[in-house]
Amino acid sequence: MNKKITYFLTVLLFGTVLFSEVFAGGAKRNGTAGAQELLIPSSPSGLALNGANISSVTGLDAVFYNPAGFGGTQSSTETMFSHLNYIADISMSFAAVGVSFSDLGSLAFSLRTLNFGDIPVTTDNNPYGTGSTFSPSFVTLGLTYANSLTDRIRVGVNLKLVSEKIIRTSATGFALDAGIQYQGLAGLDGLNFGITLKNLGPQMKYDGPDLIRVASESEAKRGDNFYSIDAASFELPSQLELGLSYAYSLGDQYKLGVATAFQNNNFANDEYKFGGEFVYDEMLFLRGGYAYMGEVADNEYQQFFGVTAGIGVKVNIGLEMVVDYAYRAAKFSESNHLIGVKFNF
């Protein structure tokens, strides 16, 4: 009885939050959210499917797409490292480690950093550079907990500490992801359903010594005055996603999976995601995906990314190692390349 009450309260609470979020946002708020690094994918297998796999993703790949999936990890300990060549010489590095405590659930720690390279320092008097350089520091720390409530239901949460710093100006905030996965929907094995809310949290705001300015008047008898620029607060790029997936065995060695997801954004137009995966002997994985932005799909200035594709290889070297690669086409910049490696103990 207690378990039934827990399931009911979990679904009820999640449904209440879902109802309040699903109507918030849309195209009218394009470009109004900050902390865009929270949207950069860290999982090659998920990116190759264009994020359509929120209902079926498991292991540390689920930390980004749906934390509930981490409750389905098959390893006692798992580690993951990935690196993405993003846009304009910006790169992203991700590392995570997860541990399963059996019936007590699974816990993971993750670290995400952005590398902007060295940027020349310019001033009003030196618009072409002072000879010095700086590099912004964007770091996200994550703590993920997930558990399987039954053999069909998984739940998970991911708490993130978001830190952005540009020289002596910085902003710090918190974000929360929460998700549910239901396996065997309608009693059909292989048919899965997933819901996830991502990047929920209070607004962030920049502050620091570099926002202090000097006001001086040439004819004033008093000295210089100092004032501080009050930076505007900005919202996090929260999202609501609902997804379905189906995996079908084509014999002892072959498996075919398809997935789709609807993504409601509070900062941009809604997206419809589609992905497919072919598996050979649980050793070779071929993936592809596409995202469609509805009424703005023909607007090249809003449909920034295109098709995705990827490959994965699983080998046993005394422990299980998985190497994944994903490609994502991009407009106005070079295509994205995300490579990752996982070790399962």
C-alpha positions, 0 to 999 in steps of 0.5 A: 500500500505504501508503495502504491501511495508513493507511485500515486504522489510521484505521478500527481506531483509530476503531473502538476508541475507538467501542467504548469510548465507546458503552457509557459514559453514559446516563440514569443520568448526567443532568445530571452534565456541565458545559461545556454551551456545547459543545452549542449549535449554530452552524450554521443549516443543521445546526440546521434538520435537527436535527443529523441531517446528520453524514454529509453536512455539508460546509464550515464547517458541519461544524466543529460537527457532524462535522469530517470534512465540512470535508474536502469544502469546495469553496472555497479560502477560506470564512468563516462568521458566526452568531448564536443567540438561545438561552434566558433572554436568553443568546445565542451568537456564532460566527465561523470561517475555513477554508482549503483546501490541496488534497491537504494538507487543509483547516484552519479556526479558529473562535471561539464566545462566549456573552453573558449580559448584565449580572447584578446582584452580590448578597451575604449583606448585600445580597441584592437587589444591591450596585449592581454587575453582572458578566457571565460569559465563556464562550469556545471556540476551535477548530482544525479539520483535515480531509482526503479520503483518497480520493474517498469517505473523509473524516476530520477532527479539531477541537481546542477550548480551553474557557474559562469565567470568572465574575468571578474564578473560572475553569475551562479545559479541552480537548476533541476532536472526531473524525469520518469520512464515507464517501460512496457507501455500498454503491456507491450514489451519494448514500448517505452514512455518518458517525461522530463522537465529540465533546467528548472530554477531561479533566475541568474544575475551577473555581478562583480568588480568589473561592473563598477564604473567611474563617473567624472566631470571636467568642471566639477570641483569634487573628485570622481564618483563610482557607480555600479551597473545593475545587470539584468537577471535572466531565466534558465532555458527550461524545457518539457519533453515527452517521448515514446520509443519502441525496440524490436528484435530481428533475431538473436543478433539484430535489433531495431529501435525507433524513438520520437519526442516532443520538446516544449521550450520556454525560450524558443519554438517547440521541436519534434525529434525523431531517431532510429538505431540499428544494433548488431549483437549488442556490439555495434550501434548505428544511429541517426536522427532529425529535429523539426521545428514546426512552423519555423522549419523553413526559416534558416535563421532559426533551424540552426542544427540539422541531421544527426548520425553516429556509431558506437562500439562495445568491446570487452577489455577485462571490463566493458568499454563503449566508444561512441561518436556523433555528428550533427550538421550545423548552419553558419558554423562547422558541424559538431563532432562529439566523441565519448567513452564509457567504462562499466565495472 
